[in-house]
Amino acid sequence: MIKLELLLGVATFALWVFCLVDAIGSPTDRVRNLPKVAWVLLILFFPFVGSIAWLVAGRPDPGVARRAADGRAYRRETPDFPEYDRPGRAAALDPGQDEAFLRQVRERAEAQRRAYEAQRKREREAGEQQ
């Protein structure tokens, strides 16, 4: 009987730890039904019931596509890196804005390349004069 109680205790503890880590690591905008902080507190204060509730009602659904701040679905898949969790950061919603941004980046890179080449030319000329 003691072994069964010990096994149930270890299983409950493992479930609690898994759900707590899963809730803390889940993106805030994907948690369902309650705010993320509420889920973490529920799991902390009610380990068994909170863990089961998290698995049933709070855990993000992996099949649901992420959405931008205005509710539209992203046009391309966003990477699952923390720095890209902010809506609208990883995928452009307007192709025109995307093209304008890329054009601006190319122009800035070209200007930096020209400035670097001019600096190298001045350094070479200064080195030849000495």
SULBELBEL-V161692 format. One record per residue. N is the residue number from 1. PHI is phi as a letter, one per 40 degrees, with the letter a starting at -180 (none if undefined). Layout:
N;PHI + N;PHI
//
This chain:
1;none + 2;c + 3;c + 4;c + 5;c + 6;c + 7;c + 8;c + 9;c + 10;c + 11;c + 12;c + 13;c + 14;c + 15;c + 16;c + 17;c + 18;d + 19;c + 20;c + 21;c + 22;c + 23;c + 24;c + 25;c + 26;c + 27;c + 28;d + 29;c + 30;b + 31;c + 32;c + 33;g + 34;b + 35;c + 36;d + 37;c + 38;c + 39;c + 40;c + 41;c + 42;c + 43;c + 44;c + 45;c + 46;b + 47;d + 48;c + 49;c + 50;c + 51;c + 52;c + 53;c + 54;c + 55;c + 56;c + 57;b + 58;b + 59;c + 60;d + 61;c + 62;c + 63;c + 64;c + 65;c + 66;c + 67;b + 68;c + 69;c + 70;c + 71;g + 72;c + 73;c + 74;c + 75;c + 76;b + 77;c + 78;c + 79;c + 80;c + 81;b + 82;d + 83;c + 84;b + 85;c + 86;c + 87;d + 88;g + 89;c + 90;c + 91;b + 92;c + 93;c + 94;b + 95;d + 96;c + 97;c + 98;c + 99;c + 100;c + 101;c + 102;c + 103;c + 104;c + 105;c + 106;c + 107;c + 108;c + 109;c + 110;c + 111;c + 112;c + 113;c + 114;c + 115;c + 116;c + 117;c + 118;c + 119;c + 120;c + 121;c + 122;c + 123;c + 124;c + 125;c + 126;c + 127;c + 128;c + 129;c + 130;c
//
